[in-house]
């Protein structure tokens, strides 16, 4: 069995364990409308983790809102701006108990499109590369960092997004590296997962 197929087979069980740990941490929170932030490099599994957490939210009577930074990045050079917009449009208003408003970036026309509202009385999950900074960490109740070796991350990302992403992998990876060097999100996280 190749190491690649072994990693692909081990990923679901590792991801299950990560989900259970995050769900347990969220279930134990004694706050209303908690904020959860999930950061990690491309292909690490953060989007899958966030989607599952949203679908299987562990607190009865609550319906979380999930916003992916993929909806905020203004193009392939936009990681840093996506980080800023997530903080300004999502986390700061929600933490202040006021309605947040964000606009989806339309990659086809390269412009911001329709507005969306984030209700302050519902839990908020924010997911994306660049999301976890020192400023963001101070506004969330559970901060998560997800990582994996580059070969498996790249294989998953390109399997998911294919030819659209392939020409931009190195360009995006350099922005992620700057984010990690500048903000050290692993050190800011409450929970850290190294998946396969």
ZADREN-152371 format. One line per field, with one value per atom (N, C-alpha, C, O): atom name; residue in one letter; x, y, z. Coordinates in pm, whole numbers. Atoms other than C-alpha are relative to their C-alpha. Example, Ala and Ser with C-alpha at 12.3 -4.5 7.8 and 13.67 -1.06 7.14 Angstrom:
BEGIN
atom c(N,CA,C,O,N,CA,C,O)
rest c(a,a,a,a,s,s,s,s)
X c(89,1230,90,194,-82,1367,-77,-26)
Y c(-119,-450,120,118,-119,-106,109,220)
Z c(0,780,0,66,-6,714,73,90)
END
This chain:
BEGIN
atom c(N,CA,C,O,N,CA,C,O,N,CA,C,O,N,CA,C,O,N,CA,C,O,N,CA,C,O,N,CA,C,O,N,CA,C,O,N,CA,C,O,N,CA,C,O,N,CA,C,O,N,CA,C,O,N,CA,C,O,N,CA,C,O,N,CA,C,O,N,CA,C,O,N,CA,C,O,N,CA,C,O,N,CA,C,O,N,CA,C,O,N,CA,C,O,N,CA,C,O,N,CA,C,O,N,CA,C,O,N,CA,C,O,N,CA,C,O,N,CA,C,O,N,CA,C,O,N,CA,C,O,N,CA,C,O,N,CA,C,O,N,CA,C,O,N,CA,C,O,N,CA,C,O,N,CA,C,O,N,CA,C,O,N,CA,C,O,N,CA,C,O,N,CA,C,O,N,CA,C,O,N,CA,C,O,N,CA,C,O,N,CA,C,O,N,CA,C,O,N,CA,C,O,N,CA,C,O,N,CA,C,O,N,CA,C,O,N,CA,C,O,N,CA,C,O,N,CA,C,O,N,CA,C,O,N,CA,C,O,N,CA,C,O,N,CA,C,O,N,CA,C,O,N,CA,C,O,N,CA,C,O,N,CA,C,O,N,CA,C,O,N,CA,C,O,N,CA,C,O,N,CA,C,O,N,CA,C,O,N,CA,C,O,N,CA,C,O,N,CA,C,O,N,CA,C,O,N,CA,C,O,N,CA,C,O,N,CA,C,O,N,CA,C,O,N,CA,C,O,N,CA,C,O,N,CA,C,O,N,CA,C,O,N,CA,C,O,N,CA,C,O,N,CA,C,O,N,CA,C,O,N,CA,C,O,N,CA,C,O,N,CA,C,O,N,CA,C,O,N,CA,C,O,N,CA,C,O,N,CA,C,O,N,CA,C,O,N,CA,C,O,N,CA,C,O,N,CA,C,O,N,CA,C,O,N,CA,C,O,N,CA,C,O,N,CA,C,O,N,CA,C,O,N,CA,C,O,N,CA,C,O,N,CA,C,O,N,CA,C,O,N,CA,C,O,N,CA,C,O,N,CA,C,O,N,CA,C,O,N,CA,C,O,N,CA,C,O,N,CA,C,O,N,CA,C,O,N,CA,C,O,N,CA,C,O,N,CA,C,O,N,CA,C,O,N,CA,C,O,N,CA,C,O,N,CA,C,O,N,CA,C,O,N,CA,C,O,N,CA,C,O,N,CA,C,O,N,CA,C,O,N,CA,C,O,N,CA,C,O,N,CA,C,O,N,CA,C,O,N,CA,C,O,N,CA,C,O,N,CA,C,O,N,CA,C,O,N,CA,C,O,N,CA,C,O,N,CA,C,O,N,CA,C,O,N,CA,C,O,N,CA,C,O,N,CA,C,O,N,CA,C,O,N,CA,C,O,N,CA,C,O,N,CA,C,O,N,CA,C,O,N,CA,C,O,N,CA,C,O,N,CA,C,O,N,CA,C,O,N,CA,C,O,N,CA,C,O,N,CA,C,O,N,CA,C,O,N,CA,C,O,N,CA,C,O,N,CA,C,O,N,CA,C,O,N,CA,C,O,N,CA,C,O,N,CA,C,O,N,CA,C,O,N,CA,C,O,N,CA,C,O,N,CA,C,O,N,CA,C,O,N,CA,C,O,N,CA,C,O,N,CA,C,O,N,CA,C,O,N,CA,C,O,N,CA,C,O,N,CA,C,O,N,CA,C,O,N,CA,C,O,N,CA,C,O,N,CA,C,O,N,CA,C,O,N,CA,C,O,N,CA,C,O,N,CA,C,O,N,CA,C,O,N,CA,C,O,N,CA,C,O,N,CA,C,O,N,CA,C,O,N,CA,C,O,N,CA,C,O,N,CA,C,O,N,CA,C,O,N,CA,C,O,N,CA,C,O,N,CA,C,O,N,CA,C,O,N,CA,C,O,N,CA,C,O,N,CA,C,O,N,CA,C,O,N,CA,C,O,N,CA,C,O,N,CA,C,O,N,CA,C,O)
rest c(x,x,x,x,x,x,x,x,x,x,x,x,x,x,x,x,x,x,x,x,x,x,x,x,x,x,x,x,x,x,x,x,x,x,x,x,x,x,x,x,x,x,x,x,x,x,x,x,x,x,x,x,x,x,x,x,x,x,x,x,x,x,x,x,x,x,x,x,x,x,x,x,x,x,x,x,x,x,x,x,x,x,x,x,x,x,x,x,x,x,x,x,x,x,x,x,x,x,x,x,x,x,x,x,x,x,x,x,x,x,x,x,x,x,x,x,x,x,x,x,x,x,x,x,x,x,x,x,x,x,x,x,x,x,x,x,x,x,x,x,x,x,x,x,x,x,x,x,x,x,x,x,x,x,x,x,x,x,x,x,x,x,x,x,x,x,x,x,x,x,x,x,x,x,x,x,x,x,x,x,x,x,x,x,x,x,x,x,x,x,x,x,x,x,x,x,x,x,x,x,x,x,x,x,x,x,x,x,x,x,x,x,x,x,x,x,x,x,x,x,x,x,x,x,x,x,x,x,x,x,x,x,x,x,x,x,x,x,x,x,x,x,x,x,x,x,x,x,x,x,x,x,x,x,x,x,x,x,x,x,x,x,x,x,x,x,x,x,x,x,x,x,x,x,x,x,x,x,x,x,x,x,x,x,x,x,x,x,x,x,x,x,x,x,x,x,x,x,x,x,x,x,x,x,x,x,x,x,x,x,x,x,x,x,x,x,x,x,x,x,x,x,x,x,x,x,x,x,x,x,x,x,x,x,x,x,x,x,x,x,x,x,x,x,x,x,x,x,x,x,x,x,x,x,x,x,x,x,x,x,x,x,x,x,x,x,x,x,x,x,x,x,x,x,x,x,x,x,x,x,x,x,x,x,x,x,x,x,x,x,x,x,x,x,x,x,x,x,x,x,x,x,x,x,x,x,x,x,x,x,x,x,x,x,x,x,x,x,x,x,x,x,x,x,x,x,x,x,x,x,x,x,x,x,x,x,x,x,x,x,x,x,x,x,x,x,x,x,x,x,x,x,x,x,x,x,x,x,x,x,x,x,x,x,x,x,x,x,x,x,x,x,x,x,x,x,x,x,x,x,x,x,x,x,x,x,x,x,x,x,x,x,x,x,x,x,x,x,x,x,x,x,x,x,x,x,x,x,x,x,x,x,x,x,x,x,x,x,x,x,x,x,x,x,x,x,x,x,x,x,x,x,x,x,x,x,x,x,x,x,x,x,x,x,x,x,x,x,x,x,x,x,x,x,x,x,x,x,x,x,x,x,x,x,x,x,x,x,x,x,x,x,x,x,x,x,x,x,x,x,x,x,x,x,x,x,x,x,x,x,x,x,x,x,x,x,x,x,x,x,x,x,x,x,x,x,x,x,x,x,x,x,x,x,x,x,x,x,x,x,x,x,x,x,x,x,x,x,x,x,x,x,x,x,x,x,x,x,x,x,x,x,x,x,x,x,x,x,x,x,x,x,x,x,x,x,x,x,x,x,x,x,x,x,x,x,x,x,x,x,x,x,x,x,x,x,x,x,x,x,x,x,x,x,x,x,x,x,x,x,x,x,x,x,x,x,x,x,x,x,x,x,x,x,x,x,x,x,x,x,x,x,x,x,x,x,x,x,x,x,x,x,x,x,x,x,x,x,x,x,x,x,x,x,x,x,x,x,x,x,x,x,x,x,x,x,x,x,x,x,x,x,x,x,x,x,x,x,x,x,x,x,x,x,x,x,x,x,x,x,x,x,x,x,x,x,x,x,x,x,x,x,x,x)
X c(85,0,89,182,-81,142,-32,-138,24,181,-115,-187,110,-62,-135,-226,128,-340,-21,-134,11,-266,-48,-134,41,-300,-145,-220,138,-624,-97,-207,87,-768,-2,-104,-7,-654,-66,-105,54,-786,-140,-164,135,-1154,0,-72,0,-1076,65,19,-65,-839,-94,-101,95,-1101,-115,-161,106,-1369,45,-31,-52,-1149,9,-23,-7,-1091,-140,-160,137,-1463,-53,-112,50,-1545,62,-7,-66,-1289,-57,-81,56,-1423,-144,-181,140,-1787,-9,-96,-1,-1706,34,-30,-37,-1535,-114,-139,113,-1832,-115,-177,111,-2085,22,-74,-32,-1907,-4,4,0,-1923,-123,-234,110,-2134,-25,-23,26,-2207,-112,-135,102,-2489,67,163,-46,-2427,153,212,-147,-2063,57,-11,-74,-1807,112,192,-102,-1588,76,15,-83,-1299,88,152,-80,-1128,93,47,-102,-804,87,89,-92,-556,38,-26,-45,-368,-94,-172,87,-541,12,123,2,-645,19,28,-25,-593,-123,-109,122,-956,-88,-188,76,-1082,-141,-234,132,-1373,-94,-210,80,-1496,-36,-149,25,-1462,-106,-196,96,-1653,-140,-239,131,-1932,-64,-185,56,-1973,-43,-147,37,-1973,-131,-215,124,-2245,-119,-226,108,-2452,-34,-150,20,-2406,29,95,-25,-2401,-39,-150,22,-2371,-82,-90,78,-2591,-146,-176,142,-2965,-61,-27,75,-3191,74,22,-77,-2920,21,32,-25,-2869,114,95,-116,-2518,0,-66,-26,-2417,144,234,-134,-2117,38,-33,-52,-1913,142,227,-132,-1614,73,14,-78,-1337,13,43,3,-1350,-101,-86,101,-1654,45,-17,-46,-1455,129,150,-127,-1113,-25,-98,16,-1095,104,192,-90,-912,117,129,-108,-601,110,195,-97,-392,-66,-12,82,-657,-5,-96,8,-575,3,-80,-12,-466,-125,-169,122,-769,-118,-203,105,-998,6,-97,-21,-850,-57,-128,47,-922,-153,-216,145,-1278,-74,-178,64,-1363,-4,-103,-6,-1252,-99,-176,82,-1432,-148,-233,139,-1751,-70,-192,62,-1805,26,-67,-33,-1619,-27,-85,20,-1625,-148,-186,142,-2000,-64,-139,60,-2093,40,-44,-48,-1879,-65,-84,64,-2043,-151,-220,143,-2390,-82,-200,74,-2483,5,90,10,-2579,123,165,-111,-2287,-48,-150,36,-2299,127,229,-114,-2067,-49,-167,34,-2058,85,206,-68,-1968,82,34,-82,-1681,-31,-16,32,-1786,127,174,-126,-1478,-14,84,20,-1631,11,68,-5,-1670,103,123,-106,-1395,-51,11,57,-1617,-88,-138,90,-1812,-144,-182,137,-2172,-99,-86,114,-2483,42,137,-29,-2486,-65,-165,53,-2545,4,86,10,-2641,45,16,-37,-2488,-75,-54,82,-2734,82,151,-80,-2579,-49,24,57,-2809,10,-48,-25,-2701,149,230,-143,-2369,60,-9,-71,-2108,123,204,-120,-1852,66,4,-77,-1582,113,187,-97,-1359,79,23,-81,-1068,145,179,-142,-697,16,-36,-23,-586,-96,-83,102,-878,52,6,-44,-686,120,232,-103,-489,-13,-111,15,-420,-128,-193,124,-709,-122,-214,114,-947,-10,-119,0,-841,-68,-130,62,-960,-150,-216,144,-1310,-77,-199,68,-1385,9,93,6,-1472,78,130,-81,-1304,75,14,-85,-1011,70,130,-51,-899,103,82,-98,-588,7,25,-6,-589,114,127,-111,-281,17,-41,-32,-154,123,154,-117,156,-39,-149,32,177,-44,-139,45,153,-147,-220,140,-179,-93,-203,82,-311,-19,-130,6,-226,-86,-164,80,-377,-148,-228,143,-705,-51,-161,44,-721,-18,-115,9,-654,-106,-165,109,-893,-134,-227,124,-1159,-19,-127,14,-1087,69,49,-58,-880,74,155,-74,-763,-19,65,22,-911,108,155,-93,-671,146,235,-137,-363,97,208,-97,-205,31,128,-14,-243,51,63,-37,-126,118,110,-120,221,-26,21,33,89,-79,-52,83,-171,80,68,-80,71,96,122,-90,309,-73,-16,79,31,-30,-27,22,-51,126,119,-126,316,23,70,-15,321,-95,-57,95,9,54,46,-53,171,119,130,-118,496,-40,19,42,315,-82,-61,98,40,15,-44,-19,150,-134,-155,133,-208,1,-87,-7,-103,11,-54,-19,8,-123,-143,121,-318,-118,-215,115,-543,-22,73,37,-729,16,52,-11,-730,83,62,-87,-465,-8,2,9,-501,96,93,-88,-232,-56,-36,62,-420,95,207,-88,-279,-24,42)
Y c(-119,0,124,133,-121,339,90,79,-92,611,94,138,-90,826,-66,-3,66,566,-24,-17,18,495,128,125,-128,865,30,80,-25,888,-83,-37,86,596,43,25,-41,735,135,164,-135,1087,1,80,-6,1009,-26,43,28,859,112,148,-114,1142,120,193,-111,1391,-21,75,31,1217,37,97,-31,1249,150,200,-146,1618,58,144,-49,1677,-25,65,31,1503,94,138,-90,1717,141,205,-135,2042,4,97,5,1942,-5,59,8,1854,136,178,-133,2190,99,179,-91,2375,-32,58,41,2174,45,69,-38,2268,152,196,-146,2644,45,-5,-56,2839,144,236,-133,3133,-13,-121,-2,3231,34,110,-31,3241,0,103,4,3123,20,-2,-18,3203,-103,-117,102,2926,39,75,-37,2995,-119,-178,114,2726,47,90,-44,2809,-120,-221,104,2596,24,102,-17,2570,-71,-157,55,2480,-152,-206,145,2116,-72,-195,63,2055,-70,-159,60,1963,95,53,-96,2281,24,38,-25,2333,-116,-95,118,1977,0,-32,-6,2019,105,79,-107,2348,-38,-13,40,2209,-105,-101,104,1907,61,25,-64,2123,76,73,-72,2339,-96,-70,96,2036,-79,-116,81,1852,83,36,-93,2148,-67,-119,81,1999,67,13,-71,2250,9,68,6,2193,139,227,-125,2475,113,224,-104,2665,-41,-159,22,2702,92,212,-85,2822,58,7,-64,3050,-34,-20,33,2940,95,107,-87,3189,-45,-50,41,3071,120,198,-109,3314,-9,90,12,3173,97,137,-95,3400,145,235,-138,3706,36,153,-32,3676,71,19,-69,3933,-47,29,53,3709,-79,-97,90,3493,66,-3,-69,3759,60,151,-66,3834,-61,-29,62,3624,105,101,-101,3920,88,121,-82,4126,-82,-29,85,3831,-9,-10,0,3815,127,123,-129,4183,10,55,-10,4161,-92,-54,91,3858,63,53,-66,4052,115,127,-121,4372,-29,27,24,4231,-104,-99,112,3919,0,8,23,3888,120,104,-118,4244,28,47,-23,4298,-109,-80,109,3954,8,-11,-12,4002,117,114,-118,4341,-18,69,25,4185,77,105,-73,4372,-78,-165,68,4258,28,143,-17,4197,-9,-72,6,4245,-25,40,29,4093,-17,-44,14,4079,-111,-118,109,3775,54,137,-38,3819,-94,-216,78,3703,-16,79,25,3541,11,38,-7,3538,142,166,-139,3914,83,201,-66,3999,126,232,-113,4224,-54,-166,40,4212,8,99,15,4107,21,116,-20,4062,-1,-69,-4,4140,-117,-173,103,3886,54,140,-46,3935,-111,-228,92,3770,45,154,-32,3760,-15,-115,6,3837,-102,-139,92,3598,-147,-234,137,3287,-30,60,35,3098,30,29,-33,3187,-89,-99,76,2959,74,99,-66,3135,-95,-141,98,2913,55,115,-37,2985,25,57,-31,3027,149,234,-139,3344,50,165,-48,3361,25,117,-8,3313,92,59,-100,3620,33,-7,-39,3763,79,59,-78,4009,-91,-75,91,3733,-93,-121,93,3499,60,-11,-65,3755,16,60,-19,3755,-131,-130,128,3382,-85,-64,89,3111,-128,-186,118,2819,32,60,-23,2869,-131,-196,129,2572,21,103,3,2515,-142,-236,131,2225,1,95,8,2115,-143,-236,131,1825,18,130,-11,1746,55,30,-65,1940,-98,-68,89,1637,-40,-42,40,1524,120,109,-120,1879,37,65,-39,1953,-98,-56,101,1626,23,17,-22,1697,128,130,-129,2061,-7,46,6,1983,-100,-84,92,1688,72,47,-77,1927,108,121,-118,2231,-13,71,34,2080,112,183,-93,2297,146,230,-138,2611,44,158,-33,2597,-26,46,46,2423,112,114,-104,2732,98,174,-99,2928,-59,13,66,2673,70,104,-60,2825,144,186,-139,3179,9,95,0,3098,-52,1,57,2886,104,103,-105,3184,96,143,-87,3397,-69,-6,76,3122,0,15,1,3105,134,138,-133,3482,13,68,-3,3449,-76,-29,82,3173,69,71,-69,3367,124,153,-124,3688,-23,43,14,3556,-124,-130,126,3208,-57,-73,45,3074,-129,-149,124,2734,33,-31,-36,2901,68,65,-70,3099,-95,-61,91,2796,-67,-99,80,2627,-148,-227,140,2302,-5,75,14,2190,-145,-239,134,1895,-12,69,32,1749,-125,-236,110,1534,-57,-9,68,1308,51,5)
Z c(0,0,0,80,7,-94,118,178,-111,168,-32,58,37,-31,25,80,-22,-23,149,197,-145,344,66,154,-55,423,-34,50,42,224,82,115,-79,419,146,213,-141,756,25,137,-17,693,63,154,-60,771,151,224,-143,1112,78,187,-66,1202,3,101,8,1087,98,160,-97,1297,141,217,-132,1604,22,131,-10,1534,20,105,-14,1490,141,202,-135,1818,104,196,-96,2004,-9,94,17,1856,51,123,-43,1915,152,211,-147,2277,61,157,-50,2332,-14,76,22,2183,95,151,-88,2384,144,216,-138,2707,24,139,-17,2643,78,57,-79,2888,-44,38,56,2659,-102,-158,104,2429,-134,-138,137,2052,-10,-43,4,2065,-141,-241,124,1798,-8,85,23,1656,-126,-227,115,1421,-36,52,48,1210,-111,-217,94,1031,-38,33,44,840,-144,-214,137,516,-97,-56,103,192,-6,-8,7,176,131,133,-131,548,57,141,-52,612,79,136,-81,776,-53,26,58,534,31,65,-33,587,148,185,-144,963,33,112,-26,962,-47,22,52,744,89,114,-89,970,133,187,-126,1282,-16,74,26,1129,-11,44,21,1026,126,147,-121,1357,125,218,-111,1594,132,144,-120,1945,111,221,-104,2132,-47,-151,37,2126,-5,74,9,2016,-69,-77,70,1827,-145,-178,142,1453,-42,-58,27,1367,-141,-231,130,1082,-37,46,47,876,-112,-212,105,676,-31,58,45,473,-60,-135,56,391,-151,-217,145,38,-62,-177,49,3,13,-45,-26,117,-73,-106,65,-48,-132,-217,129,-329,-102,-142,102,-574,58,179,-38,-569,82,138,-84,-396,124,185,-100,-135,138,215,-133,172,111,201,-107,384,8,118,-1,279,52,124,-54,351,151,219,-145,700,62,163,-53,754,-7,89,16,621,97,150,-96,836,139,211,-131,1142,7,103,0,1046,-21,48,38,892,87,105,-70,1105,150,230,-140,1432,90,198,-84,1565,25,140,-27,1514,86,178,-76,1646,147,235,-138,1957,72,194,-59,2012,14,67,-10,1987,-100,-77,102,1673,-132,-152,130,1324,-85,-101,91,1094,-144,-172,143,717,-80,-60,87,459,-143,-167,141,83,-62,-39,68,-123,-117,-195,115,-365,-114,-102,120,-710,-82,-145,68,-860,-151,-220,145,-1208,-53,-159,45,-1230,76,47,-79,-977,69,61,-74,-767,112,105,-109,-443,-48,-121,49,-496,114,192,-91,-282,148,186,-144,91,74,29,-90,367,142,175,-137,729,95,73,-107,1038,125,177,-117,1327,128,145,-121,1665,103,194,-99,1852,-43,22,44,1658,1,-25,4,1686,-137,-239,124,1426,-13,79,35,1262,-116,-219,106,1059,-37,49,46,846,-117,-209,114,619,33,146,-16,568,31,-41,-38,743,106,150,-94,986,141,209,-140,1311,16,-23,-32,1418,148,212,-140,1763,26,129,-19,1717,-5,76,12,1607,120,168,-113,1889,122,201,-114,2141,-12,83,23,1991,-14,-30,20,1963,127,214,-117,2213,-21,75,33,2035,-129,-232,116,1796,-36,50,45,1587,-111,-201,108,1374,-52,26,64,1126,-100,-179,95,935,-48,9,58,727,-87,-127,88,521,-137,-187,128,196,-110,-181,109,-39,12,-88,-15,108,-10,-64,12,136,-147,-192,141,-224,-80,-166,71,-347,24,-69,-31,-165,-64,-119,55,-276,-150,-204,146,-639,-46,-153,32,-636,11,-67,-22,-506,-105,-162,86,-724,-136,-223,129,-1006,-71,-12,86,-1292,40,7,-44,-1138,98,93,-109,-842,-38,7,25,-984,-38,15,37,-1148,113,106,-107,-823,131,231,-126,-565,67,185,-59,-510,44,150,-31,-513,131,216,-121,-245,120,230,-108,-40,58,178,-49,-18,93,191,-87,132,133,238,-123,382,86,208,-74,478,69,183,-62,541,120,224,-112,757,121,234,-108,961,67,189,-55,1001,80,184,-66,1098,126,227,-107,1324,86,194,-73,1440,48,168,-40,1435,81,164,-79,1572,149,232,-140,1894,59,181,-48,1916,19,87,1,1874,135,207,-117,2158,-31,57,43,1959,-127,-219,116,1709,-48,32,58,1473,-117,-209,110,1251,-67,-19,70,1005,-103,-117,95,735,-141,-235)
END
